[in-house]
Amino acid sequence: KPVNVAIVGATGAVGETMLKILAERQFPIGRLHLLASERSAGEKIEFGARKIVVEDLATFDPAGIDIALFSAGGSVSKEYAPKFAAAGAVVIDNSSVFRQDDDVPLVVAEVNPDAARNRPRGIIANPNCSTMQLLVALAPIHNAAKIERINIATYQSVSGTGKRALEELGRQTAGLLSFQQAQPEVYPVQIAFNVIPHGGDFCDNGYTTEEMKLVWETRKILGDDSIAVNATVARVPVFYGHSEAVHVETRDKLSAADARKLLEGAPGIEVVDERVGGGYPTAVTHASGNDPVYVGRIREDISHPRGLSLWVVADNIRKGAALNAVQLAELVVAERDAVASV
Ligand code: A2P
């Protein structure tokens, strides 16, 4: 049976990619509604041979929607996700507003898919993009040797901040190359040719919210509150693809060779790890526009007896957001079809 789908935030960086991925994966779409703010209502977006008119979320009636994919920011999710759920839709929400709630599952499709079944509020939360790729890569290691501590530094692309940030990086780069001043608008300081150690807002403990998401989302998804996580998030002048330098300490010793074998056999991962120039994944050469989480630079940590170091790269808009949301929608559909065939 075809599925009636609504994309909330359809004109945004993630929303557009959700639409593309639904088409690529031949999701069984019935009715399709593309929703955004009043500002872009009336615009037309191509979907295969069709042109679909963007509708205003504020006046949209969610009755009959089976699955709603939300990516229009926290305040929109807070207000409208419960309304869509009350009307009978399963909401898959890309914002952070429900992620910490005990009665909302937080799911990476390859890591804890069963958690998606238990959704008393009709809402499934999609994890933060950095956590997403981190856990696709670390779940096989955790399952084999139990991770006790994670030390991570991220190198996050501007697309994670949204379309205005993509434009800001382009504008500043072009401007600086023709000797104009960079005008920071989206980011607090110049992003072109720079690295900014700041994602989200500052917390009392000196970490930023983007860093703290890596801490507690990891614990919730892996179901283990004892995992210690220390994160530094940096924004880099890259358009698409987040990179992460990941250092883990495991309870049981895992050799680099064994880790590599585990990762090669794990879902959603592609190992790119030759010890030569270019024998590692990067945002531009591998991740951008592609689905897998790429892992390279797998080695034993010379500073710790049970430590491993990895380099993890993925397209933050695809696996980090839109792809995982569509994978969760596929899980919901598979569940519904299984019930229907009983
Ligand atoms: P719009 O194009 O009408 O502003 P991004 O993260 O790339 O900036 O995209 C944000 C998405 O969320 C866009 O599709 C944007 O639509 C949508 N959005 C933002 N605010 C609202 C709102 N108040 N109601 C509905 N959609 C919104």
Boltz pocket constraint, residues with backbone or C-beta under 6 A from the ligand:
constraints:
  - pocket:
      binder: B
      contacts: [[A, 8], [A, 9], [A, 10], [A, 11], [A, 12], [A, 13], [A, 14], [A, 15], [A, 35], [A, 36], [A, 37], [A, 38], [A, 39], [A, 40], [A, 41], [A, 57], [A, 58], [A, 71], [A, 72], [A, 73], [A, 76], [A, 161], [A, 162], [A, 163], [A, 164]]
      max_distance: 6.0
